[in-house]
Amino acid sequence: MKKWLGLFAMLLLLIVCRVPAAAAEPEAGKEIVVALGADLTQEQRATVLELMGLTEEALADCTVITITNEMEHMYLDAYLDASVIGSKSLSSVKITRSEPGSGVLVTTQNINYCTTGMYRNALLTAGMEDTEVLVVAPSPLSGTAGLIGALKAYEVMSGKTVSDTALDTAMDELITTGELAESIQNAQGEVGSEDVEALIAWLKGKIANGELDTGDEESVQKAIAEGEQTFGITLTDGEKERIVSLLKKLDSLGLDADYLIEQAQQLYEKYGLNVVENANEAINEAVENALAEAAKNFVNDVKDSIAGLFKDLFSGFLN
């Protein structure tokens, strides 16, 4: 009986976990955190602050951190050639706390490679919530290092630690999305970077809500094929392998399905998808199936117990 009480307690916990928790109150402190590249010259610093809408006097009212080139190499060397990363840290970020439930809003200035969608998806993967993010550079740059500044600044603002695993996975997502978008656009001129961003976010949502088991190769390939059709993209075998590798890393993070899907819904609307409704149906079905299976096993166990009881009784009479 203790076994079944434990099982029903576990199922009850599963149902309770589906109810969104109330948003925690942000910690008291400054509402703006600025991450400045360590190698900005005074002239470049002035340009960056101007793009951020800040003066040196206003900067004194912000929390300021520094992003070094060593930090950039620490997180980017696995994905980009060292010559591409360079020897100077110039990308800078301003993040502003926003109202609970407002999500993540990204804008850029002088960033010519990473799109706002690429940043936003990667920041959501790393766990960022309710923040306005502005990524800037003193002159046109790729902006790949901006993700590091944004997440390090978010750690300071929120008081929450972003693990190296989460940051690495977010970086992988950013670089993978960008390289896929560039490759696919060159091969299929009609495909936009937004289509690739939507594909990755859609697959990530399937992982988060339990629809996709990355350990099942056939299931993963089927989901990718469905995504190709949905978003009008044709992938090479190599590109599919790159996505599979990313999906396995995403799977290990324990993503928040409700939050990710809610934030991505606007992106999906142009494709006629209602992922929130579909995801809820998938999760509810999984819970209902678990409850039904538990009830079935419980009844069978009771039957076996009663049968055993009568067997023991009759055995006693006969003896």
Phi and psi restraints in degrees (value plus and minus 20) as a CYANA .aco file:
   2 LYS   PHI     -78.9   -38.9
   2 LYS   PSI     -55.5   -15.5
   3 LYS   PHI     -81.8   -41.8
   3 LYS   PSI     -62.9   -22.9
   4 TRP   PHI     -94.3   -54.3
   4 TRP   PSI     -55.7   -15.7
   5 LEU   PHI     -81.3   -41.3
   5 LEU   PSI     -60.2   -20.2
   6 GLY   PHI     -83.9   -43.9
   6 GLY   PSI     -60.5   -20.5
   7 LEU   PHI     -84.8   -44.8
   7 LEU   PSI     -64.5   -24.5
   8 PHE   PHI     -88.1   -48.1
   8 PHE   PSI     -52.2   -12.2
   9 ALA   PHI     -84.4   -44.4
   9 ALA   PSI     -59.8   -19.8
  10 MET   PHI     -85.4   -45.4
  10 MET   PSI     -61.8   -21.8
  11 LEU   PHI     -86.0   -46.0
  11 LEU   PSI     -58.6   -18.6
  12 LEU   PHI     -82.9   -42.9
  12 LEU   PSI     -59.9   -19.9
  13 LEU   PHI     -82.7   -42.7
  13 LEU   PSI     -59.0   -19.0
  14 LEU   PHI     -81.3   -41.3
  14 LEU   PSI     -61.9   -21.9
  15 ILE   PHI     -88.2   -48.2
  15 ILE   PSI     -62.5   -22.5
  16 VAL   PHI     -82.0   -42.0
  16 VAL   PSI     -57.3   -17.3
  17 CYS   PHI     -85.4   -45.4
  17 CYS   PSI     -38.0     2.0
  18 ARG   PHI     -98.9   -58.9
  18 ARG   PSI     -32.8     7.2
  19 VAL   PHI    -105.5   -65.5
  19 VAL   PSI     101.9   141.9
  20 PRO   PHI     -77.8   -37.8
  20 PRO   PSI     113.4   153.4
  21 ALA   PHI     -98.0   -58.0
  21 ALA   PSI     131.6   171.6
  22 ALA   PHI     -85.0   -45.0
  22 ALA   PSI     120.9   160.9
  23 ALA   PHI     -86.8   -46.8
  23 ALA   PSI     113.9   153.9
  24 ALA   PHI     -92.5   -52.5
  24 ALA   PSI     126.6   166.6
  25 GLU   PHI     -88.8   -48.8
  25 GLU   PSI     112.9   152.9
  26 PRO   PHI     -84.0   -44.0
  26 PRO   PSI     129.8   169.8
  27 GLU   PHI     -86.6   -46.6
  27 GLU   PSI     127.8   167.8
  28 ALA   PHI     -85.1   -45.1
  28 ALA   PSI     125.1   165.1
  29 GLY   PHI     134.0   174.0
  29 GLY   PSI    -194.4  -154.4
  30 LYS   PHI     -88.8   -48.8
  30 LYS   PSI     123.6   163.6
  31 GLU   PHI    -105.6   -65.6
  31 GLU   PSI     -32.0     8.0
  32 ILE   PHI    -145.8  -105.8
  32 ILE   PSI     111.9   151.9
  33 VAL   PHI    -141.7  -101.7
  33 VAL   PSI     112.6   152.6
  34 VAL   PHI    -136.9   -96.9
  34 VAL   PSI     108.8   148.8
  35 ALA   PHI    -128.9   -88.9
  35 ALA   PSI      92.9   132.9
  36 LEU   PHI    -124.3   -84.3
  36 LEU   PSI     119.9   159.9
  37 GLY   PHI     -83.5   -43.5
  37 GLY   PSI     114.2   154.2
  38 ALA   PHI     -87.2   -47.2
  38 ALA   PSI     -40.9    -0.9
  39 ASP   PHI    -125.1   -85.1
  39 ASP   PSI      -3.5    36.5
  40 LEU   PHI     -86.1   -46.1
  40 LEU   PSI     112.9   152.9
  41 THR   PHI     -95.6   -55.6
  41 THR   PSI     149.4   189.4
  42 GLN   PHI     -79.3   -39.3
  42 GLN   PSI     -59.1   -19.1
  43 GLU   PHI     -87.1   -47.1
  43 GLU   PSI     -63.9   -23.9
  44 GLN   PHI     -86.1   -46.1
  44 GLN   PSI     -58.6   -18.6
  45 ARG   PHI     -80.7   -40.7
  45 ARG   PSI     -62.8   -22.8
  46 ALA   PHI     -82.4   -42.4
  46 ALA   PSI     -59.8   -19.8
  47 THR   PHI     -84.5   -44.5
  47 THR   PSI     -65.5   -25.5
  48 VAL   PHI     -81.1   -41.1
  48 VAL   PSI     -65.8   -25.8
  49 LEU   PHI     -83.9   -43.9
  49 LEU   PSI     -58.8   -18.8
  50 GLU   PHI     -82.5   -42.5
  50 GLU   PSI     -62.3   -22.3
  51 LEU   PHI     -85.3   -45.3
  51 LEU   PSI     -48.7    -8.7
  52 MET   PHI    -102.3   -62.3
  52 MET   PSI     -28.9    11.1
  53 GLY   PHI      55.1    95.1
  53 GLY   PSI       9.7    49.7
  54 LEU   PHI    -142.2  -102.2
  54 LEU   PSI     132.1   172.1
  55 THR   PHI    -130.9   -90.9
  55 THR   PSI     150.3   190.3
  56 GLU   PHI     -81.1   -41.1
  56 GLU   PSI     -55.3   -15.3
  57 GLU   PHI     -86.0   -46.0
  57 GLU   PSI     -63.2   -23.2
  58 ALA   PHI     -87.7   -47.7
  58 ALA   PSI     -50.8   -10.8
  59 LEU   PHI     -82.7   -42.7
  59 LEU   PSI     -47.7    -7.7
  60 ALA   PHI     -85.4   -45.4
  60 ALA   PSI     -41.2    -1.2
  61 ASP   PHI    -111.4   -71.4
  61 ASP   PSI     -17.7    22.3
  62 CYS   PHI    -128.8   -88.8
  62 CYS   PSI     139.6   179.6
  63 THR   PHI    -105.5   -65.5
  63 THR   PSI     108.2   148.2
  64 VAL   PHI    -137.6   -97.6
  64 VAL   PSI     110.5   150.5
  65 ILE   PHI    -144.9  -104.9
  65 ILE   PSI     145.9   185.9
  66 THR   PHI    -139.3   -99.3
  66 THR   PSI     117.1   157.1
  67 ILE   PHI    -129.5   -89.5
  67 ILE   PSI     102.9   142.9
  68 THR   PHI    -118.7   -78.7
  68 THR   PSI     143.0   183.0
  69 ASN   PHI     -85.6   -45.6
  69 ASN   PSI     -51.4   -11.4
  70 GLU   PHI     -82.2   -42.2
  70 GLU   PSI     -60.2   -20.2
  71 MET   PHI     -84.4   -44.4
  71 MET   PSI     -60.2   -20.2
  72 GLU   PHI     -82.3   -42.3
  72 GLU   PSI     -64.3   -24.3
  73 HIS   PHI     -86.7   -46.7
  73 HIS   PSI     -54.5   -14.5
  74 MET   PHI     -78.0   -38.0
  74 MET   PSI     -61.4   -21.4
  75 TYR   PHI    -119.0   -79.0
  75 TYR   PSI     -38.2     1.8
  76 LEU   PHI    -124.8   -84.8
  76 LEU   PSI     -40.3    -0.3
  77 ASP   PHI     -78.8   -38.8
  77 ASP   PSI     -48.4    -8.4
  78 ALA   PHI     -91.5   -51.5
  78 ALA   PSI     -35.5     4.5
  79 TYR   PHI    -142.7  -102.7
  79 TYR   PSI     -41.0    -1.0
  80 LEU   PHI    -152.6  -112.6
  80 LEU   PSI     130.3   170.3
  81 ASP   PHI     -83.9   -43.9
  81 ASP   PSI     123.7   163.7
  82 ALA   PHI     -77.7   -37.7
  82 ALA   PSI     -52.6   -12.6
  83 SER   PHI     -87.5   -47.5
  83 SER   PSI     -49.2    -9.2
  84 VAL   PHI     -93.0   -53.0
  84 VAL   PSI     -58.8   -18.8
  85 ILE   PHI     -88.4   -48.4
  85 ILE   PSI     -57.9   -17.9
  86 GLY   PHI      63.4   103.4
  86 GLY   PSI    -192.6  -152.6
  87 SER   PHI    -136.0   -96.0
  87 SER   PSI     -13.3    26.7
  88 LYS   PHI    -150.6  -110.6
  88 LYS   PSI     120.6   160.6
  89 SER   PHI    -118.5   -78.5
  89 SER   PSI      91.8   131.8
  90 LEU   PHI    -142.2  -102.2
  90 LEU   PSI     -51.1   -11.1
  91 SER   PHI     -80.0   -40.0
  91 SER   PSI     118.4   158.4
  92 SER   PHI    -155.4  -115.4
  92 SER   PSI     137.9   177.9
  93 VAL   PHI    -160.0  -120.0
  93 VAL   PSI     119.6   159.6
  94 LYS   PHI    -137.7   -97.7
  94 LYS   PSI     104.9   144.9
  95 ILE   PHI    -138.8   -98.8
  95 ILE   PSI     122.4   162.4
  96 THR   PHI    -147.1  -107.1
  96 THR   PSI     111.4   151.4
  97 ARG   PHI     -85.7   -45.7
  97 ARG   PSI     114.6   154.6
  98 SER   PHI    -140.3  -100.3
  98 SER   PSI     157.6   197.6
  99 GLU   PHI     -85.7   -45.7
  99 GLU   PSI     125.3   165.3
 100 PRO   PHI     -75.7   -35.7
 100 PRO   PSI     112.4   152.4
 101 GLY   PHI      69.9   109.9
 101 GLY   PSI     -23.4    16.6
 102 SER   PHI    -100.7   -60.7
 102 SER   PSI     -36.0     4.0
 103 GLY   PHI      62.8   102.8
 103 GLY   PSI    -178.2  -138.2
 104 VAL   PHI    -136.7   -96.7
 104 VAL   PSI     103.8   143.8
 105 LEU   PHI    -136.1   -96.1
 105 LEU   PSI     107.3   147.3
 106 VAL   PHI    -140.6  -100.6
 106 VAL   PSI     114.3   154.3
 107 THR   PHI    -151.4  -111.4
 107 THR   PSI     138.5   178.5
 108 THR   PHI    -155.2  -115.2
 108 THR   PSI     138.1   178.1
 109 GLN   PHI    -159.8  -119.8
 109 GLN   PSI     104.6   144.6
 110 ASN   PHI      45.7    85.7
 110 ASN   PSI       8.5    48.5
 111 ILE   PHI    -129.4   -89.4
 111 ILE   PSI      99.8   139.8
 112 ASN   PHI    -133.1   -93.1
 112 ASN   PSI     -13.8    26.2
 113 TYR   PHI    -145.4  -105.4
 113 TYR   PSI     -77.0   -37.0
 114 CYS   PHI     -94.8   -54.8
 114 CYS   PSI     106.5   146.5
 115 THR   PHI    -106.7   -66.7
 115 THR   PSI     145.4   185.4
 116 THR   PHI     -82.9   -42.9
 116 THR   PSI     -54.8   -14.8
 117 GLY   PHI     -85.9   -45.9
 117 GLY   PSI     -59.7   -19.7
 118 MET   PHI     -82.7   -42.7
 118 MET   PSI     -65.7   -25.7
 119 TYR   PHI     -80.5   -40.5
 119 TYR   PSI     -69.4   -29.4
 120 ARG   PHI     -80.9   -40.9
 120 ARG   PSI     -66.9   -26.9
 121 ASN   PHI     -80.2   -40.2
 121 ASN   PSI     -63.2   -23.2
 122 ALA   PHI     -88.7   -48.7
 122 ALA   PSI     -58.1   -18.1
 123 LEU   PHI     -87.0   -47.0
 123 LEU   PSI     -57.5   -17.5
 124 LEU   PHI     -84.6   -44.6
 124 LEU   PSI     -59.3   -19.3
 125 THR   PHI     -78.8   -38.8
 125 THR   PSI     -60.3   -20.3
 126 ALA   PHI     -98.7   -58.7
 126 ALA   PSI     -25.3    14.7
 127 GLY   PHI      81.3   121.3
 127 GLY   PSI     -10.4    29.6
 128 MET   PHI     -87.9   -47.9
 128 MET   PSI     121.4   161.4
 129 GLU   PHI    -156.8  -116.8
 129 GLU   PSI     126.4   166.4
 130 ASP   PHI      27.4    67.4
 130 ASP   PSI      39.8    79.8
 131 THR   PHI    -164.2  -124.2
 131 THR   PSI     118.9   158.9
 132 GLU   PHI    -114.9   -74.9
 132 GLU   PSI     108.5   148.5
 133 VAL   PHI    -141.5  -101.5
 133 VAL   PSI     108.4   148.4
 134 LEU   PHI    -141.9  -101.9
 134 LEU   PSI      98.1   138.1
 135 VAL   PHI    -126.2   -86.2
 135 VAL   PSI     106.0   146.0
 136 VAL   PHI    -154.4  -114.4
 136 VAL   PSI     142.2   182.2
 137 ALA   PHI    -163.0  -123.0
 137 ALA   PSI     132.7   172.7
 138 PRO   PHI     -88.7   -48.7
 138 PRO   PSI     -42.8    -2.8
 139 SER   PHI    -170.4  -130.4
 139 SER   PSI     146.1   186.1
 140 PRO   PHI     -75.0   -35.0
 140 PRO   PSI     102.6   142.6
 141 LEU   PHI    -156.2  -116.2
 141 LEU   PSI     145.0   185.0
 142 SER   PHI     -84.9   -44.9
 142 SER   PSI     -58.6   -18.6
 143 GLY   PHI      67.5   107.5
 143 GLY   PSI     -13.2    26.8
 144 THR   PHI     -80.3   -40.3
 144 THR   PSI     -53.6   -13.6
 145 ALA   PHI     -94.9   -54.9
 145 ALA   PSI     -32.6     7.4
 146 GLY   PHI     -81.5   -41.5
 146 GLY   PSI     -49.1    -9.1
 147 LEU   PHI     -82.6   -42.6
 147 LEU   PSI     -58.1   -18.1
 148 ILE   PHI     -83.8   -43.8
 148 ILE   PSI     -67.7   -27.7
 149 GLY   PHI     -80.1   -40.1
 149 GLY   PSI     -61.8   -21.8
 150 ALA   PHI     -82.8   -42.8
 150 ALA   PSI     -64.6   -24.6
 151 LEU   PHI     -94.2   -54.2
 151 LEU   PSI     -56.2   -16.2
 152 LYS   PHI     -87.0   -47.0
 152 LYS   PSI     -57.6   -17.6
 153 ALA   PHI     -87.0   -47.0
 153 ALA   PSI     -57.8   -17.8
 154 TYR   PHI     -85.4   -45.4
 154 TYR   PSI     -57.1   -17.1
 155 GLU   PHI     -77.1   -37.1
 155 GLU   PSI     -64.5   -24.5
 156 VAL   PHI     -86.7   -46.7
 156 VAL   PSI     -64.5   -24.5
 157 MET   PHI     -87.3   -47.3
 157 MET   PSI     -66.2   -26.2
 158 SER   PHI    -107.0   -67.0
 158 SER   PSI     -41.9    -1.9
 159 GLY   PHI      56.6    96.6
 159 GLY   PSI     -12.0    28.0
 160 LYS   PHI    -121.3   -81.3
 160 LYS   PSI     115.9   155.9
 161 THR   PHI    -103.8   -63.8
 161 THR   PSI     109.0   149.0
 162 VAL   PHI    -113.1   -73.1
 162 VAL   PSI      94.4   134.4
 163 SER   PHI     -84.5   -44.5
 163 SER   PSI     135.7   175.7
 164 ASP   PHI     -80.2   -40.2
 164 ASP   PSI     -53.7   -13.7
 165 THR   PHI     -84.7   -44.7
 165 THR   PSI     -64.5   -24.5
 166 ALA   PHI     -85.6   -45.6
 166 ALA   PSI     -61.3   -21.3
 167 LEU   PHI     -86.5   -46.5
 167 LEU   PSI     -62.4   -22.4
 168 ASP   PHI     -82.7   -42.7
 168 ASP   PSI     -62.0   -22.0
 169 THR   PHI     -86.9   -46.9
 169 THR   PSI     -60.6   -20.6
 170 ALA   PHI     -82.7   -42.7
 170 ALA   PSI     -60.0   -20.0
 171 MET   PHI     -85.1   -45.1
 171 MET   PSI     -62.6   -22.6
 172 ASP   PHI     -79.2   -39.2
 172 ASP   PSI     -63.4   -23.4
 173 GLU   PHI     -83.3   -43.3
 173 GLU   PSI     -63.2   -23.2
 174 LEU   PHI     -80.2   -40.2
 174 LEU   PSI     -70.4   -30.4
 175 ILE   PHI     -88.9   -48.9
 175 ILE   PSI     -63.7   -23.7
 176 THR   PHI     -80.9   -40.9
 176 THR   PSI     -65.7   -25.7
 177 THR   PHI     -81.1   -41.1
 177 THR   PSI     -64.0   -24.0
 178 GLY   PHI     -84.6   -44.6
 178 GLY   PSI     -64.6   -24.6
 179 GLU   PHI     -88.8   -48.8
 179 GLU   PSI     -58.2   -18.2
 180 LEU   PHI     -84.3   -44.3
 180 LEU   PSI     -64.1   -24.1
 181 ALA   PHI     -80.5   -40.5
 181 ALA   PSI     -63.2   -23.2
 182 GLU   PHI     -85.0   -45.0
 182 GLU   PSI     -65.3   -25.3
 183 SER   PHI     -85.1   -45.1
 183 SER   PSI     -66.1   -26.1
 184 ILE   PHI     -90.1   -50.1
 184 ILE   PSI     -56.4   -16.4
 185 GLN   PHI     -84.2   -44.2
 185 GLN   PSI     -56.9   -16.9
 186 ASN   PHI     -87.4   -47.4
 186 ASN   PSI     -53.6   -13.6
 187 ALA   PHI    -106.2   -66.2
 187 ALA   PSI     -53.0   -13.0
 188 GLN   PHI    -151.1  -111.1
 188 GLN   PSI      71.4   111.4
 189 GLY   PHI     -75.7   -35.7
 189 GLY   PSI     -45.2    -5.2
 190 GLU   PHI    -102.0   -62.0
 190 GLU   PSI     -28.9    11.1
 191 VAL   PHI    -108.5   -68.5
 191 VAL   PSI     110.5   150.5
 192 GLY   PHI    -121.1   -81.1
 192 GLY   PSI     143.8   183.8
 193 SER   PHI     -81.7   -41.7
 193 SER   PSI     -49.6    -9.6
 194 GLU   PHI     -83.3   -43.3
 194 GLU   PSI     -53.3   -13.3
 195 ASP   PHI     -85.1   -45.1
 195 ASP   PSI     -60.2   -20.2
 196 VAL   PHI     -89.6   -49.6
 196 VAL   PSI     -62.7   -22.7
 197 GLU   PHI     -77.8   -37.8
 197 GLU   PSI     -62.5   -22.5
 198 ALA   PHI     -85.6   -45.6
 198 ALA   PSI     -60.0   -20.0
 199 LEU   PHI     -80.1   -40.1
 199 LEU   PSI     -69.1   -29.1
 200 ILE   PHI     -84.2   -44.2
 200 ILE   PSI     -63.4   -23.4
 201 ALA   PHI     -84.5   -44.5
 201 ALA   PSI     -56.6   -16.6
 202 TRP   PHI     -86.4   -46.4
 202 TRP   PSI     -65.2   -25.2
 203 LEU   PHI     -85.0   -45.0
 203 LEU   PSI     -58.6   -18.6
 204 LYS   PHI     -82.9   -42.9
 204 LYS   PSI     -59.4   -19.4
 205 GLY   PHI     -83.5   -43.5
 205 GLY   PSI     -57.8   -17.8
 206 LYS   PHI     -84.6   -44.6
 206 LYS   PSI     -56.4   -16.4
 207 ILE   PHI     -87.4   -47.4
 207 ILE   PSI     -66.3   -26.3
 208 ALA   PHI     -82.6   -42.6
 208 ALA   PSI     -58.0   -18.0
 209 ASN   PHI    -112.3   -72.3
 209 ASN   PSI     -13.1    26.9
 210 GLY   PHI      65.8   105.8
 210 GLY   PSI     -12.0    28.0
 211 GLU   PHI     -96.6   -56.6
 211 GLU   PSI     -42.8    -2.8
 212 LEU   PHI    -144.1  -104.1
 212 LEU   PSI     100.9   140.9
 213 ASP   PHI    -118.9   -78.9
 213 ASP   PSI      89.6   129.6
 214 THR   PHI     -89.5   -49.5
 214 THR   PSI     -30.3     9.7
 215 GLY   PHI    -102.6   -62.6
 215 GLY   PSI     -29.5    10.5
 216 ASP   PHI    -123.7   -83.7
 216 ASP   PSI      78.3   118.3
 217 GLU   PHI     -77.0   -37.0
 217 GLU   PSI     -62.5   -22.5
 218 GLU   PHI     -83.3   -43.3
 218 GLU   PSI     -60.2   -20.2
 219 SER   PHI     -85.4   -45.4
 219 SER   PSI     -61.2   -21.2
 220 VAL   PHI     -84.7   -44.7
 220 VAL   PSI     -67.0   -27.0
 221 GLN   PHI     -83.9   -43.9
 221 GLN   PSI     -55.9   -15.9
 222 LYS   PHI     -85.2   -45.2
 222 LYS   PSI     -62.0   -22.0
 223 ALA   PHI     -85.2   -45.2
 223 ALA   PSI     -61.2   -21.2
 224 ILE   PHI     -84.1   -44.1
 224 ILE   PSI     -62.1   -22.1
 225 ALA   PHI     -82.3   -42.3
 225 ALA   PSI     -60.3   -20.3
 226 GLU   PHI     -84.4   -44.4
 226 GLU   PSI     -60.2   -20.2
 227 GLY   PHI     -84.3   -44.3
 227 GLY   PSI     -59.4   -19.4
 228 GLU   PHI     -77.3   -37.3
 228 GLU   PSI     -66.1   -26.1
 229 GLN   PHI     -87.8   -47.8
 229 GLN   PSI     -62.1   -22.1
 230 THR   PHI     -84.8   -44.8
 230 THR   PSI     -61.7   -21.7
 231 PHE   PHI    -124.7   -84.7
 231 PHE   PSI     -12.5    27.5
 232 GLY   PHI      47.3    87.3
 232 GLY   PSI      19.5    59.5
 233 ILE   PHI    -140.7  -100.7
 233 ILE   PSI     121.5   161.5
 234 THR   PHI    -135.3   -95.3
 234 THR   PSI     102.1   142.1
 235 LEU   PHI    -127.0   -87.0
 235 LEU   PSI     125.9   165.9
 236 THR   PHI    -101.5   -61.5
 236 THR   PSI     147.5   187.5
 237 ASP   PHI     -79.7   -39.7
 237 ASP   PSI     -59.8   -19.8
 238 GLY   PHI     -84.3   -44.3
 238 GLY   PSI     -59.8   -19.8
 239 GLU   PHI     -87.0   -47.0
 239 GLU   PSI     -57.3   -17.3
 240 LYS   PHI     -84.5   -44.5
 240 LYS   PSI     -60.6   -20.6
 241 GLU   PHI     -82.7   -42.7
 241 GLU   PSI     -58.7   -18.7
 242 ARG   PHI     -83.1   -43.1
 242 ARG   PSI     -61.8   -21.8
 243 ILE   PHI     -87.0   -47.0
 243 ILE   PSI     -62.8   -22.8
 244 VAL   PHI     -79.1   -39.1
 244 VAL   PSI     -63.0   -23.0
 245 SER   PHI     -80.6   -40.6
 245 SER   PSI     -63.2   -23.2
 246 LEU   PHI     -85.3   -45.3
 246 LEU   PSI     -63.2   -23.2
 247 LEU   PHI     -80.6   -40.6
 247 LEU   PSI     -57.6   -17.6
 248 LYS   PHI     -85.1   -45.1
 248 LYS   PSI     -57.8   -17.8
 249 LYS   PHI     -88.8   -48.8
 249 LYS   PSI     -60.2   -20.2
 250 LEU   PHI     -83.2   -43.2
 250 LEU   PSI     -57.9   -17.9
 251 ASP   PHI     -82.4   -42.4
 251 ASP   PSI     -52.4   -12.4
 252 SER   PHI     -96.5   -56.5
 252 SER   PSI     -30.3     9.7
 253 LEU   PHI    -102.8   -62.8
 253 LEU   PSI     -39.8     0.2
 254 GLY   PHI      49.0    89.0
 254 GLY   PSI      38.7    78.7
 255 LEU   PHI     -86.2   -46.2
 255 LEU   PSI     129.8   169.8
 256 ASP   PHI    -104.7   -64.7
 256 ASP   PSI      84.1   124.1
 257 ALA   PHI     -81.7   -41.7
 257 ALA   PSI     -69.7   -29.7
 258 ASP   PHI     -76.5   -36.5
 258 ASP   PSI     -69.2   -29.2
 259 TYR   PHI     -87.5   -47.5
 259 TYR   PSI     -66.3   -26.3
 260 LEU   PHI     -80.6   -40.6
 260 LEU   PSI     -65.6   -25.6
 261 ILE   PHI     -89.9   -49.9
 261 ILE   PSI     -59.4   -19.4
 262 GLU   PHI     -81.1   -41.1
 262 GLU   PSI     -63.3   -23.3
 263 GLN   PHI     -90.7   -50.7
 263 GLN   PSI     -47.0    -7.0
 264 ALA   PHI    -109.0   -69.0
 264 ALA   PSI     -32.1     7.9
 265 GLN   PHI     -76.0   -36.0
 265 GLN   PSI     -61.5   -21.5
 266 GLN   PHI     -81.5   -41.5
 266 GLN   PSI     -56.8   -16.8
 267 LEU   PHI     -84.5   -44.5
 267 LEU   PSI     -56.2   -16.2
 268 TYR   PHI     -99.4   -59.4
 268 TYR   PSI     -39.9     0.1
 269 GLU   PHI     -78.4   -38.4
 269 GLU   PSI     -54.0   -14.0
 270 LYS   PHI     -86.7   -46.7
 270 LYS   PSI     -37.3     2.7
 271 TYR   PHI    -118.2   -78.2
 271 TYR   PSI     -15.0    25.0
 272 GLY   PHI      51.6    91.6
 272 GLY   PSI       8.0    48.0
 273 LEU   PHI    -125.1   -85.1
 273 LEU   PSI     117.0   157.0
 274 ASN   PHI    -131.8   -91.8
 274 ASN   PSI      60.4   100.4
 275 VAL   PHI     -91.7   -51.7
 275 VAL   PSI     -47.1    -7.1
 276 VAL   PHI     -82.8   -42.8
 276 VAL   PSI     -69.4   -29.4
 277 GLU   PHI     -83.9   -43.9
 277 GLU   PSI     -64.6   -24.6
 278 ASN   PHI     -84.4   -44.4
 278 ASN   PSI     -60.0   -20.0
 279 ALA   PHI     -87.2   -47.2
 279 ALA   PSI     -62.6   -22.6
 280 ASN   PHI     -81.2   -41.2
 280 ASN   PSI     -59.6   -19.6
 281 GLU   PHI     -82.4   -42.4
 281 GLU   PSI     -62.7   -22.7
 282 ALA   PHI     -84.5   -44.5
 282 ALA   PSI     -63.1   -23.1
 283 ILE   PHI     -89.3   -49.3
 283 ILE   PSI     -63.2   -23.2
 284 ASN   PHI     -81.4   -41.4
 284 ASN   PSI     -59.3   -19.3
 285 GLU   PHI     -83.5   -43.5
 285 GLU   PSI     -60.0   -20.0
 286 ALA   PHI     -84.1   -44.1
 286 ALA   PSI     -61.8   -21.8
 287 VAL   PHI     -85.7   -45.7
 287 VAL   PSI     -64.8   -24.8
 288 GLU   PHI     -81.8   -41.8
 288 GLU   PSI     -61.0   -21.0
 289 ASN   PHI     -83.9   -43.9
 289 ASN   PSI     -59.5   -19.5
 290 ALA   PHI     -85.0   -45.0
 290 ALA   PSI     -62.1   -22.1
 291 LEU   PHI     -85.1   -45.1
 291 LEU   PSI     -63.2   -23.2
 292 ALA   PHI     -82.5   -42.5
 292 ALA   PSI     -61.8   -21.8
 293 GLU   PHI     -86.5   -46.5
 293 GLU   PSI     -59.0   -19.0
 294 ALA   PHI     -84.9   -44.9
 294 ALA   PSI     -62.7   -22.7
 295 ALA   PHI     -83.6   -43.6
 295 ALA   PSI     -61.4   -21.4
 296 LYS   PHI     -82.0   -42.0
 296 LYS   PSI     -66.3   -26.3
 297 ASN   PHI     -84.7   -44.7
 297 ASN   PSI     -56.6   -16.6
 298 PHE   PHI     -82.8   -42.8
 298 PHE   PSI     -66.4   -26.4
 299 VAL   PHI     -82.2   -42.2
 299 VAL   PSI     -64.1   -24.1
 300 ASN   PHI     -82.6   -42.6
 300 ASN   PSI     -58.7   -18.7
 301 ASP   PHI     -86.0   -46.0
 301 ASP   PSI     -60.2   -20.2
 302 VAL   PHI     -83.5   -43.5
 302 VAL   PSI     -64.4   -24.4
 303 LYS   PHI     -77.4   -37.4
 303 LYS   PSI     -65.7   -25.7
 304 ASP   PHI     -84.0   -44.0
 304 ASP   PSI     -58.3   -18.3
 305 SER   PHI     -85.9   -45.9
 305 SER   PSI     -63.4   -23.4
 306 ILE   PHI     -84.8   -44.8
 306 ILE   PSI     -64.2   -24.2
 307 ALA   PHI     -80.0   -40.0
 307 ALA   PSI     -61.0   -21.0
 308 GLY   PHI     -86.0   -46.0
 308 GLY   PSI     -57.6   -17.6
 309 LEU   PHI     -83.0   -43.0
 309 LEU   PSI     -69.0   -29.0
 310 PHE   PHI     -83.5   -43.5
 310 PHE   PSI     -56.6   -16.6
 311 LYS   PHI     -81.7   -41.7
 311 LYS   PSI     -63.0   -23.0
 312 ASP   PHI     -85.4   -45.4
 312 ASP   PSI     -60.3   -20.3
 313 LEU   PHI     -83.1   -43.1
 313 LEU   PSI     -70.6   -30.6
 314 PHE   PHI     -82.1   -42.1
 314 PHE   PSI     -56.7   -16.7
 315 SER   PHI     -82.6   -42.6
 315 SER   PSI     -57.2   -17.2
 316 GLY   PHI     -87.5   -47.5
 316 GLY   PSI     -61.9   -21.9
 317 PHE   PHI     -82.4   -42.4
 317 PHE   PSI     -62.7   -22.7
 318 LEU   PHI     -87.2   -47.2
 318 LEU   PSI     -50.0   -10.0
